Amino acid sequence: MTESKHTSWVRHLDAIGDELMRLSIACDVRLRDPGVVDRILKNDETVCGTKNSIGFRKLQSLIKATFSSVNKAVDRIGPAETKLITQAIIERLDRRSAIGGTGPRPGPQPGSD
């Protein structure tokens, strides 16, 4: 976790990040890819690599709640502190996904056609 005097916000946003990661894995969705979050918010289940309607609805709800939580954090602890906390969480989740094999998918390999 990141060093911050706002430990309750760190724990809250960190828990959201963990759940976003779990749901994105369950739905086979790459949240960091361009346009993916917008497609989820527009109820486009085709963004999922696997059919999981329940997981998709939970992911969609959590994304909406995430925006709300981040906006509240900005209001309460300020944009700079919120940015530090969220960047640290994103970096931790990126490292975790790289270790777990859910990082960027490789493109076609030369000679594989």
Backbone atoms as SQL, in Angstrom:
CREATE TABLE atoms (id INTEGER PRIMARY KEY, chain TEXT, resi INTEGER, resn TEXT, atom TEXT, x REAL, y REAL, z REAL);
INSERT INTO atoms VALUES
  (1, 'A', 1, 'MET', 'N', 0.827, -1.183, 0.000),
  (2, 'A', 1, 'MET', 'CA', 0.000, 0.000, 0.000),
  (3, 'A', 1, 'MET', 'C', 0.870, 1.244, 0.000),
  (4, 'A', 2, 'THR', 'N', 0.309, 2.305, -0.473),
  (5, 'A', 2, 'THR', 'CA', 1.022, 3.567, -0.534),
  (6, 'A', 2, 'THR', 'C', 1.095, 4.226, 0.840),
  (7, 'A', 3, 'GLU', 'N', 2.128, 5.028, 1.017),
  (8, 'A', 3, 'GLU', 'CA', 2.263, 5.783, 2.261),
  (9, 'A', 3, 'GLU', 'C', 1.378, 7.016, 2.163),
  (10, 'A', 4, 'SER', 'N', 0.449, 7.161, 3.088),
  (11, 'A', 4, 'SER', 'CA', -0.438, 8.309, 3.107),
  (12, 'A', 4, 'SER', 'C', -0.995, 8.458, 4.509),
  (13, 'A', 5, 'LYS', 'N', -1.238, 9.694, 4.882),
  (14, 'A', 5, 'LYS', 'CA', -1.859, 9.923, 6.185),
  (15, 'A', 5, 'LYS', 'C', -3.357, 9.654, 6.128),
  (16, 'A', 6, 'HIS', 'N', -3.865, 9.415, 4.937),
  (17, 'A', 6, 'HIS', 'CA', -5.287, 9.152, 4.729),
  (18, 'A', 6, 'HIS', 'C', -5.508, 7.648, 4.556),
  (19, 'A', 7, 'THR', 'N', -5.182, 6.897, 5.595),
  (20, 'A', 7, 'THR', 'CA', -5.202, 5.428, 5.488),
  (21, 'A', 7, 'THR', 'C', -6.581, 4.870, 5.169),
  (22, 'A', 8, 'SER', 'N', -7.632, 5.508, 5.654),
  (23, 'A', 8, 'SER', 'CA', -8.960, 4.975, 5.360),
  (24, 'A', 8, 'SER', 'C', -9.270, 5.100, 3.858),
  (25, 'A', 9, 'TRP', 'N', -8.830, 6.183, 3.228),
  (26, 'A', 9, 'TRP', 'CA', -9.026, 6.326, 1.786),
  (27, 'A', 9, 'TRP', 'C', -8.152, 5.341, 1.021),
  (28, 'A', 10, 'VAL', 'N', -6.939, 5.136, 1.492),
  (29, 'A', 10, 'VAL', 'CA', -6.054, 4.165, 0.836),
  (30, 'A', 10, 'VAL', 'C', -6.697, 2.784, 0.879),
  (31, 'A', 11, 'ARG', 'N', -7.167, 2.360, 2.048),
  (32, 'A', 11, 'ARG', 'CA', -7.794, 1.040, 2.176),
  (33, 'A', 11, 'ARG', 'C', -9.037, 0.927, 1.303),
  (34, 'A', 12, 'HIS', 'N', -9.860, 1.973, 1.312),
  (35, 'A', 12, 'HIS', 'CA', -11.107, 1.957, 0.540),
  (36, 'A', 12, 'HIS', 'C', -10.821, 1.848, -0.959),
  (37, 'A', 13, 'LEU', 'N', -9.965, 2.709, -1.464),
  (38, 'A', 13, 'LEU', 'CA', -9.666, 2.697, -2.903),
  (39, 'A', 13, 'LEU', 'C', -8.887, 1.450, -3.304),
  (40, 'A', 14, 'ASP', 'N', -8.047, 0.958, -2.417),
  (41, 'A', 14, 'ASP', 'CA', -7.297, -0.273, -2.685),
  (42, 'A', 14, 'ASP', 'C', -8.252, -1.467, -2.802),
  (43, 'A', 15, 'ALA', 'N', -9.242, -1.526, -1.932),
  (44, 'A', 15, 'ALA', 'CA', -10.224, -2.611, -1.986),
  (45, 'A', 15, 'ALA', 'C', -11.016, -2.554, -3.293),
  (46, 'A', 16, 'ILE', 'N', -11.349, -1.351, -3.721),
  (47, 'A', 16, 'ILE', 'CA', -12.051, -1.198, -5.000),
  (48, 'A', 16, 'ILE', 'C', -11.167, -1.706, -6.141),
  (49, 'A', 17, 'GLY', 'N', -9.891, -1.327, -6.121),
  (50, 'A', 17, 'GLY', 'CA', -8.971, -1.778, -7.155),
  (51, 'A', 17, 'GLY', 'C', -8.862, -3.291, -7.209),
  (52, 'A', 18, 'ASP', 'N', -8.778, -3.918, -6.036),
  (53, 'A', 18, 'ASP', 'CA', -8.709, -5.386, -5.994),
  (54, 'A', 18, 'ASP', 'C', -9.958, -6.027, -6.599),
  (55, 'A', 19, 'GLU', 'N', -11.120, -5.488, -6.242),
  (56, 'A', 19, 'GLU', 'CA', -12.366, -6.062, -6.760),
  (57, 'A', 19, 'GLU', 'C', -12.515, -5.812, -8.257),
  (58, 'A', 20, 'LEU', 'N', -12.088, -4.642, -8.730),
  (59, 'A', 20, 'LEU', 'CA', -12.105, -4.385, -10.176),
  (60, 'A', 20, 'LEU', 'C', -11.239, -5.410, -10.904),
  (61, 'A', 21, 'MET', 'N', -10.091, -5.710, -10.325),
  (62, 'A', 21, 'MET', 'CA', -9.205, -6.691, -10.949),
  (63, 'A', 21, 'MET', 'C', -9.858, -8.075, -10.977),
  (64, 'A', 22, 'ARG', 'N', -10.454, -8.491, -9.864),
  (65, 'A', 22, 'ARG', 'CA', -11.103, -9.806, -9.813),
  (66, 'A', 22, 'ARG', 'C', -12.230, -9.911, -10.848),
  (67, 'A', 23, 'LEU', 'N', -13.069, -8.875, -10.906),
  (68, 'A', 23, 'LEU', 'CA', -14.186, -8.914, -11.845),
  (69, 'A', 23, 'LEU', 'C', -13.714, -8.834, -13.295),
  (70, 'A', 24, 'SER', 'N', -12.667, -8.076, -13.544),
  (71, 'A', 24, 'SER', 'CA', -12.162, -8.007, -14.923),
  (72, 'A', 24, 'SER', 'C', -11.578, -9.348, -15.351),
  (73, 'A', 25, 'ILE', 'N', -10.973, -10.061, -14.437),
  (74, 'A', 25, 'ILE', 'CA', -10.470, -11.406, -14.744),
  (75, 'A', 25, 'ILE', 'C', -11.635, -12.358, -14.987),
  (76, 'A', 26, 'ALA', 'N', -12.660, -12.283, -14.126),
  (77, 'A', 26, 'ALA', 'CA', -13.824, -13.166, -14.268),
  (78, 'A', 26, 'ALA', 'C', -14.547, -12.945, -15.592),
  (79, 'A', 27, 'CYS', 'N', -14.530, -11.702, -16.065),
  (80, 'A', 27, 'CYS', 'CA', -15.216, -11.377, -17.327),
  (81, 'A', 27, 'CYS', 'C', -14.270, -11.371, -18.524),
  (82, 'A', 28, 'ASP', 'N', -12.981, -11.577, -18.271),
  (83, 'A', 28, 'ASP', 'CA', -11.951, -11.502, -19.314),
  (84, 'A', 28, 'ASP', 'C', -12.027, -10.163, -20.041),
  (85, 'A', 29, 'VAL', 'N', -11.899, -9.095, -19.248),
  (86, 'A', 29, 'VAL', 'CA', -11.951, -7.727, -19.756),
  (87, 'A', 29, 'VAL', 'C', -10.646, -7.036, -19.414),
  (88, 'A', 30, 'ARG', 'N', -10.123, -6.275, -20.341),
  (89, 'A', 30, 'ARG', 'CA', -8.891, -5.513, -20.148),
  (90, 'A', 30, 'ARG', 'C', -9.263, -4.052, -19.909),
  (91, 'A', 31, 'LEU', 'N', -9.489, -3.710, -18.641),
  (92, 'A', 31, 'LEU', 'CA', -9.988, -2.386, -18.277),
  (93, 'A', 31, 'LEU', 'C', -9.092, -1.241, -18.717),
  (94, 'A', 32, 'ARG', 'N', -7.801, -1.476, -18.820),
  (95, 'A', 32, 'ARG', 'CA', -6.874, -0.402, -19.173),
  (96, 'A', 32, 'ARG', 'C', -6.785, -0.156, -20.677),
  (97, 'A', 33, 'ASP', 'N', -7.409, -1.003, -21.481),
  (98, 'A', 33, 'ASP', 'CA', -7.401, -0.786, -22.922),
  (99, 'A', 33, 'ASP', 'C', -8.297, 0.397, -23.274),
  (100, 'A', 34, 'PRO', 'N', -7.930, 1.172, -24.282),
  (101, 'A', 34, 'PRO', 'CA', -8.716, 2.353, -24.658),
  (102, 'A', 34, 'PRO', 'C', -10.176, 2.009, -24.982),
  (103, 'A', 35, 'GLY', 'N', -11.083, 2.797, -24.420),
  (104, 'A', 35, 'GLY', 'CA', -12.507, 2.668, -24.717),
  (105, 'A', 35, 'GLY', 'C', -13.243, 1.583, -23.966),
  (106, 'A', 36, 'VAL', 'N', -12.545, 0.728, -23.249),
  (107, 'A', 36, 'VAL', 'CA', -13.193, -0.412, -22.590),
  (108, 'A', 36, 'VAL', 'C', -14.158, 0.047, -21.498),
  (109, 'A', 37, 'VAL', 'N', -13.731, 0.955, -20.647),
  (110, 'A', 37, 'VAL', 'CA', -14.599, 1.419, -19.560),
  (111, 'A', 37, 'VAL', 'C', -15.846, 2.087, -20.138),
  (112, 'A', 38, 'ASP', 'N', -15.685, 2.893, -21.171),
  (113, 'A', 38, 'ASP', 'CA', -16.849, 3.527, -21.804),
  (114, 'A', 38, 'ASP', 'C', -17.817, 2.479, -22.344),
  (115, 'A', 39, 'ARG', 'N', -17.295, 1.440, -22.958),
  (116, 'A', 39, 'ARG', 'CA', -18.162, 0.378, -23.496),
  (117, 'A', 39, 'ARG', 'C', -18.900, -0.337, -22.380),
  (118, 'A', 40, 'ILE', 'N', -18.220, -0.556, -21.261),
  (119, 'A', 40, 'ILE', 'CA', -18.881, -1.205, -20.121),
  (120, 'A', 40, 'ILE', 'C', -19.998, -0.309, -19.601),
  (121, 'A', 41, 'LEU', 'N', -19.706, 0.981, -19.450),
  (122, 'A', 41, 'LEU', 'CA', -20.714, 1.915, -18.958),
  (123, 'A', 41, 'LEU', 'C', -21.904, 2.026, -19.907),
  (124, 'A', 42, 'LYS', 'N', -21.673, 1.760, -21.201),
  (125, 'A', 42, 'LYS', 'CA', -22.754, 1.787, -22.202),
  (126, 'A', 42, 'LYS', 'C', -23.433, 0.429, -22.322),
  (127, 'A', 43, 'ASN', 'N', -23.118, -0.471, -21.386),
  (128, 'A', 43, 'ASN', 'CA', -23.754, -1.786, -21.304),
  (129, 'A', 43, 'ASN', 'C', -23.401, -2.703, -22.474),
  (130, 'A', 44, 'ASP', 'N', -22.187, -2.592, -22.983),
  (131, 'A', 44, 'ASP', 'CA', -21.730, -3.409, -24.106),
  (132, 'A', 44, 'ASP', 'C', -20.998, -4.642, -23.574),
  (133, 'A', 45, 'GLU', 'N', -21.746, -5.720, -23.401),
  (134, 'A', 45, 'GLU', 'CA', -21.162, -6.957, -22.873),
  (135, 'A', 45, 'GLU', 'C', -20.200, -7.625, -23.854),
  (136, 'A', 46, 'THR', 'N', -20.196, -7.201, -25.109),
  (137, 'A', 46, 'THR', 'CA', -19.289, -7.819, -26.076),
  (138, 'A', 46, 'THR', 'C', -17.831, -7.473, -25.781),
  (139, 'A', 47, 'VAL', 'N', -17.593, -6.539, -24.878),
  (140, 'A', 47, 'VAL', 'CA', -16.225, -6.209, -24.476),
  (141, 'A', 47, 'VAL', 'C', -15.602, -7.362, -23.682),
  (142, 'A', 48, 'CYS', 'N', -16.444, -8.243, -23.165),
  (143, 'A', 48, 'CYS', 'CA', -15.979, -9.383, -22.372),
  (144, 'A', 48, 'CYS', 'C', -15.455, -10.496, -23.284),
  (145, 'A', 49, 'GLY', 'N', -14.393, -11.140, -22.831),
  (146, 'A', 49, 'GLY', 'CA', -13.854, -12.274, -23.560),
  (147, 'A', 49, 'GLY', 'C', -14.575, -13.564, -23.226),
  (148, 'A', 50, 'THR', 'N', -15.401, -13.532, -22.199),
  (149, 'A', 50, 'THR', 'CA', -16.168, -14.695, -21.785),
  (150, 'A', 50, 'THR', 'C', -17.561, -14.244, -21.375),
  (151, 'A', 51, 'LYS', 'N', -18.547, -15.096, -21.563),
  (152, 'A', 51, 'LYS', 'CA', -19.921, -14.738, -21.185),
  (153, 'A', 51, 'LYS', 'C', -20.070, -14.883, -19.676),
  (154, 'A', 52, 'ASN', 'N', -20.363, -13.763, -19.040),
  (155, 'A', 52, 'ASN', 'CA', -20.542, -13.739, -17.593),
  (156, 'A', 52, 'ASN', 'C', -21.427, -12.542, -17.261),
  (157, 'A', 53, 'SER', 'N', -22.723, -12.675, -17.503),
  (158, 'A', 53, 'SER', 'CA', -23.654, -11.560, -17.343),
  (159, 'A', 53, 'SER', 'C', -23.684, -11.024, -15.917),
  (160, 'A', 54, 'ILE', 'N', -23.659, -11.901, -14.955),
  (161, 'A', 54, 'ILE', 'CA', -23.686, -11.462, -13.549),
  (162, 'A', 54, 'ILE', 'C', -22.401, -10.699, -13.220),
  (163, 'A', 55, 'GLY', 'N', -21.273, -11.247, -13.616),
  (164, 'A', 55, 'GLY', 'CA', -19.996, -10.576, -13.381),
  (165, 'A', 55, 'GLY', 'C', -19.928, -9.233, -14.092),
  (166, 'A', 56, 'PHE', 'N', -20.463, -9.174, -15.309),
  (167, 'A', 56, 'PHE', 'CA', -20.460, -7.929, -16.067),
  (168, 'A', 56, 'PHE', 'C', -21.284, -6.864, -15.351),
  (169, 'A', 57, 'ARG', 'N', -22.471, -7.231, -14.871),
  (170, 'A', 57, 'ARG', 'CA', -23.313, -6.259, -14.154),
  (171, 'A', 57, 'ARG', 'C', -22.614, -5.760, -12.888),
  (172, 'A', 58, 'LYS', 'N', -21.951, -6.675, -12.180),
  (173, 'A', 58, 'LYS', 'CA', -21.213, -6.265, -10.984),
  (174, 'A', 58, 'LYS', 'C', -20.058, -5.335, -11.354),
  (175, 'A', 59, 'LEU', 'N', -19.362, -5.656, -12.431),
  (176, 'A', 59, 'LEU', 'CA', -18.248, -4.823, -12.888),
  (177, 'A', 59, 'LEU', 'C', -18.750, -3.438, -13.278),
  (178, 'A', 60, 'GLN', 'N', -19.835, -3.385, -14.001),
  (179, 'A', 60, 'GLN', 'CA', -20.409, -2.118, -14.419),
  (180, 'A', 60, 'GLN', 'C', -20.803, -1.272, -13.199),
  (181, 'A', 61, 'SER', 'N', -21.446, -1.877, -12.240),
  (182, 'A', 61, 'SER', 'CA', -21.839, -1.155, -11.014),
  (183, 'A', 61, 'SER', 'C', -20.621, -0.670, -10.251),
  (184, 'A', 62, 'LEU', 'N', -19.601, -1.500, -10.179),
  (185, 'A', 62, 'LEU', 'CA', -18.402, -1.122, -9.434),
  (186, 'A', 62, 'LEU', 'C', -17.654, 0.015, -10.134),
  (187, 'A', 63, 'ILE', 'N', -17.642, 0.016, -11.447),
  (188, 'A', 63, 'ILE', 'CA', -16.994, 1.126, -12.169),
  (189, 'A', 63, 'ILE', 'C', -17.711, 2.432, -11.849),
  (190, 'A', 64, 'LYS', 'N', -19.036, 2.407, -11.851),
  (191, 'A', 64, 'LYS', 'CA', -19.803, 3.609, -11.498),
  (192, 'A', 64, 'LYS', 'C', -19.485, 4.038, -10.063),
  (193, 'A', 65, 'ALA', 'N', -19.436, 3.093, -9.158),
  (194, 'A', 65, 'ALA', 'CA', -19.129, 3.401, -7.760),
  (195, 'A', 65, 'ALA', 'C', -17.702, 3.918, -7.610),
  (196, 'A', 66, 'THR', 'N', -16.804, 3.421, -8.446),
  (197, 'A', 66, 'THR', 'CA', -15.411, 3.866, -8.398),
  (198, 'A', 66, 'THR', 'C', -15.316, 5.350, -8.720),
  (199, 'A', 67, 'PHE', 'N', -16.003, 5.773, -9.770),
  (200, 'A', 67, 'PHE', 'CA', -16.005, 7.203, -10.116),
  (201, 'A', 67, 'PHE', 'C', -16.522, 8.030, -8.947),
  (202, 'A', 68, 'SER', 'N', -17.580, 7.562, -8.332),
  (203, 'A', 68, 'SER', 'CA', -18.153, 8.275, -7.194),
  (204, 'A', 68, 'SER', 'C', -17.160, 8.355, -6.029),
  (205, 'A', 69, 'SER', 'N', -16.506, 7.248, -5.720),
  (206, 'A', 69, 'SER', 'CA', -15.539, 7.212, -4.616),
  (207, 'A', 69, 'SER', 'C', -14.336, 8.108, -4.886),
  (208, 'A', 70, 'VAL', 'N', -13.835, 8.069, -6.107),
  (209, 'A', 70, 'VAL', 'CA', -12.677, 8.910, -6.436),
  (210, 'A', 70, 'VAL', 'C', -13.067, 10.389, -6.351),
  (211, 'A', 71, 'ASN', 'N', -14.251, 10.731, -6.839),
  (212, 'A', 71, 'ASN', 'CA', -14.702, 12.121, -6.743),
  (213, 'A', 71, 'ASN', 'C', -14.852, 12.566, -5.287),
  (214, 'A', 72, 'LYS', 'N', -15.359, 11.684, -4.435),
  (215, 'A', 72, 'LYS', 'CA', -15.468, 12.016, -3.012),
  (216, 'A', 72, 'LYS', 'C', -14.087, 12.193, -2.392),
  (217, 'A', 73, 'ALA', 'N', -13.149, 11.338, -2.780),
  (218, 'A', 73, 'ALA', 'CA', -11.784, 11.460, -2.261),
  (219, 'A', 73, 'ALA', 'C', -11.181, 12.800, -2.672),
  (220, 'A', 74, 'VAL', 'N', -11.383, 13.195, -3.909),
  (221, 'A', 74, 'VAL', 'CA', -10.874, 14.486, -4.387),
  (222, 'A', 74, 'VAL', 'C', -11.463, 15.613, -3.541),
  (223, 'A', 75, 'ASP', 'N', -12.760, 15.549, -3.273),
  (224, 'A', 75, 'ASP', 'CA', -13.410, 16.583, -2.468),
  (225, 'A', 75, 'ASP', 'C', -12.881, 16.619, -1.036),
  (226, 'A', 76, 'ARG', 'N', -12.591, 15.451, -0.478),
  (227, 'A', 76, 'ARG', 'CA', -12.241, 15.384, 0.947),
  (228, 'A', 76, 'ARG', 'C', -10.747, 15.508, 1.229),
  (229, 'A', 77, 'ILE', 'N', -9.918, 14.910, 0.383),
  (230, 'A', 77, 'ILE', 'CA', -8.468, 14.943, 0.671),
  (231, 'A', 77, 'ILE', 'C', -7.669, 15.689, -0.388),
  (232, 'A', 78, 'GLY', 'N', -8.347, 16.102, -1.454),
  (233, 'A', 78, 'GLY', 'CA', -7.692, 16.891, -2.487),
  (234, 'A', 78, 'GLY', 'C', -7.250, 16.071, -3.679),
  (235, 'A', 79, 'PRO', 'N', -7.127, 16.739, -4.814),
  (236, 'A', 79, 'PRO', 'CA', -6.770, 16.025, -6.042),
  (237, 'A', 79, 'PRO', 'C', -5.353, 15.461, -6.032),
  (238, 'A', 80, 'ALA', 'N', -4.407, 16.183, -5.442),
  (239, 'A', 80, 'ALA', 'CA', -3.012, 15.707, -5.456),
  (240, 'A', 80, 'ALA', 'C', -2.870, 14.416, -4.643),
  (241, 'A', 81, 'GLU', 'N', -3.439, 14.403, -3.447),
  (242, 'A', 81, 'GLU', 'CA', -3.345, 13.201, -2.594),
  (243, 'A', 81, 'GLU', 'C', -4.104, 12.035, -3.223),
  (244, 'A', 82, 'THR', 'N', -5.262, 12.309, -3.793),
  (245, 'A', 82, 'THR', 'CA', -6.038, 11.248, -4.450),
  (246, 'A', 82, 'THR', 'C', -5.255, 10.668, -5.618),
  (247, 'A', 83, 'LYS', 'N', -4.609, 11.529, -6.375),
  (248, 'A', 83, 'LYS', 'CA', -3.808, 11.060, -7.518),
  (249, 'A', 83, 'LYS', 'C', -2.657, 10.180, -7.056),
  (250, 'A', 84, 'LEU', 'N', -1.967, 10.578, -5.987),
  (251, 'A', 84, 'LEU', 'CA', -0.871, 9.753, -5.460),
  (252, 'A', 84, 'LEU', 'C', -1.365, 8.377, -5.042),
  (253, 'A', 85, 'ILE', 'N', -2.490, 8.358, -4.350),
  (254, 'A', 85, 'ILE', 'CA', -3.048, 7.088, -3.874),
  (255, 'A', 85, 'ILE', 'C', -3.460, 6.208, -5.057),
  (256, 'A', 86, 'THR', 'N', -4.201, 6.786, -6.011),
  (257, 'A', 86, 'THR', 'CA', -4.682, 5.970, -7.133),
  (258, 'A', 86, 'THR', 'C', -3.537, 5.498, -8.025),
  (259, 'A', 87, 'GLN', 'N', -2.518, 6.335, -8.213),
  (260, 'A', 87, 'GLN', 'CA', -1.367, 5.903, -9.026),
  (261, 'A', 87, 'GLN', 'C', -0.647, 4.731, -8.364),
  (262, 'A', 88, 'ALA', 'N', -0.478, 4.786, -7.052),
  (263, 'A', 88, 'ALA', 'CA', 0.183, 3.689, -6.342),
  (264, 'A', 88, 'ALA', 'C', -0.626, 2.397, -6.459),
  (265, 'A', 89, 'ILE', 'N', -1.940, 2.515, -6.376),
  (266, 'A', 89, 'ILE', 'CA', -2.803, 1.336, -6.498),
  (267, 'A', 89, 'ILE', 'C', -2.706, 0.766, -7.917),
  (268, 'A', 90, 'ILE', 'N', -2.752, 1.620, -8.915),
  (269, 'A', 90, 'ILE', 'CA', -2.648, 1.162, -10.306),
  (270, 'A', 90, 'ILE', 'C', -1.315, 0.463, -10.543),
  (271, 'A', 91, 'GLU', 'N', -0.232, 1.029, -10.031),
  (272, 'A', 91, 'GLU', 'CA', 1.087, 0.404, -10.187),
  (273, 'A', 91, 'GLU', 'C', 1.126, -0.966, -9.516),
  (274, 'A', 92, 'ARG', 'N', 0.543, -1.070, -8.319),
  (275, 'A', 92, 'ARG', 'CA', 0.516, -2.359, -7.610),
  (276, 'A', 92, 'ARG', 'C', -0.300, -3.380, -8.400),
  (277, 'A', 93, 'LEU', 'N', -1.448, -2.971, -8.906),
  (278, 'A', 93, 'LEU', 'CA', -2.288, -3.895, -9.671),
  (279, 'A', 93, 'LEU', 'C', -1.640, -4.290, -10.986),
  (280, 'A', 94, 'ASP', 'N', -0.932, -3.350, -11.627),
  (281, 'A', 94, 'ASP', 'CA', -0.205, -3.690, -12.853),
  (282, 'A', 94, 'ASP', 'C', 0.870, -4.736, -12.575),
  (283, 'A', 95, 'ARG', 'N', 1.606, -4.567, -11.479),
  (284, 'A', 95, 'ARG', 'CA', 2.631, -5.569, -11.118),
  (285, 'A', 95, 'ARG', 'C', 1.975, -6.917, -10.833),
  (286, 'A', 96, 'ARG', 'N', 0.876, -6.881, -10.122),
  (287, 'A', 96, 'ARG', 'CA', 0.171, -8.118, -9.768),
  (288, 'A', 96, 'ARG', 'C', -0.354, -8.821, -11.018),
  (289, 'A', 97, 'SER', 'N', -0.898, -8.065, -11.969),
  (290, 'A', 97, 'SER', 'CA', -1.423, -8.697, -13.177),
  (291, 'A', 97, 'SER', 'C', -0.296, -9.246, -14.043),
  (292, 'A', 98, 'ALA', 'N', 0.854, -8.581, -14.044),
  (293, 'A', 98, 'ALA', 'CA', 1.999, -9.084, -14.805),
  (294, 'A', 98, 'ALA', 'C', 2.491, -10.404, -14.217),
  (295, 'A', 99, 'ILE', 'N', 2.516, -10.491, -12.904),
  (296, 'A', 99, 'ILE', 'CA', 2.952, -11.724, -12.232),
  (297, 'A', 99, 'ILE', 'C', 1.940, -12.840, -12.458),
  (298, 'A', 100, 'GLY', 'N', 0.639, -12.487, -12.423),
  (299, 'A', 100, 'GLY', 'CA', -0.412, -13.486, -12.559),
  (300, 'A', 100, 'GLY', 'C', -0.738, -13.862, -13.982),
  (301, 'A', 101, 'GLY', 'N', -0.073, -13.245, -14.931),
  (302, 'A', 101, 'GLY', 'CA', -0.313, -13.603, -16.323),
  (303, 'A', 101, 'GLY', 'C', -1.517, -12.930, -16.935),
  (304, 'A', 102, 'THR', 'N', -2.045, -11.881, -16.296),
  (305, 'A', 102, 'THR', 'CA', -3.187, -11.179, -16.866),
  (306, 'A', 102, 'THR', 'C', -2.758, -9.846, -17.454),
  (307, 'A', 103, 'GLY', 'N', -1.460, -9.709, -17.699),
  (308, 'A', 103, 'GLY', 'CA', -0.923, -8.486, -18.292),
  (309, 'A', 103, 'GLY', 'C', -1.262, -8.411, -19.766),
  (310, 'A', 104, 'PRO', 'N', -0.602, -7.519, -20.484),
  (311, 'A', 104, 'PRO', 'CA', -0.909, -7.346, -21.909),
  (312, 'A', 104, 'PRO', 'C', -0.783, -8.646, -22.682),
  (313, 'A', 105, 'ARG', 'N', -1.748, -8.884, -23.542),
  (314, 'A', 105, 'ARG', 'CA', -1.702, -10.088, -24.373),
  (315, 'A', 105, 'ARG', 'C', -0.791, -9.841, -25.555),
  (316, 'A', 106, 'PRO', 'N', 0.061, -10.794, -25.843),
  (317, 'A', 106, 'PRO', 'CA', 0.947, -10.623, -26.998),
  (318, 'A', 106, 'PRO', 'C', 0.165, -10.714, -28.292),
  (319, 'A', 107, 'GLY', 'N', 0.637, -9.986, -29.286),
  (320, 'A', 107, 'GLY', 'CA', 0.026, -10.055, -30.613),
  (321, 'A', 107, 'GLY', 'C', 0.458, -11.323, -31.319),
  (322, 'A', 108, 'PRO', 'N', 0.063, -11.494, -32.576),
  (323, 'A', 108, 'PRO', 'CA', 0.463, -12.681, -33.346),
  (324, 'A', 108, 'PRO', 'C', 1.988, -12.759, -33.436),
  (325, 'A', 109, 'GLN', 'N', 2.476, -13.944, -33.309),
  (326, 'A', 109, 'GLN', 'CA', 3.915, -14.176, -33.387),
  (327, 'A', 109, 'GLN', 'C', 4.340, -14.339, -34.835),
  (328, 'A', 110, 'PRO', 'N', 5.523, -13.839, -35.187),
  (329, 'A', 110, 'PRO', 'CA', 5.994, -14.010, -36.573),
  (330, 'A', 110, 'PRO', 'C', 6.027, -15.485, -36.952),
  (331, 'A', 111, 'GLY', 'N', 5.525, -15.766, -38.138),
  (332, 'A', 111, 'GLY', 'CA', 5.545, -17.143, -38.627),
  (333, 'A', 111, 'GLY', 'C', 4.445, -18.009, -38.079),
  (334, 'A', 112, 'SER', 'N', 3.463, -17.413, -37.369),
  (335, 'A', 112, 'SER', 'CA', 2.402, -18.236, -36.774),
  (336, 'A', 112, 'SER', 'C', 1.166, -18.323, -37.661),
  (337, 'A', 113, 'ASP', 'N', 1.237, -17.781, -38.914),
  (338, 'A', 113, 'ASP', 'CA', 0.043, -17.845, -39.763),
  (339, 'A', 113, 'ASP', 'C', -0.024, -19.079, -40.537);
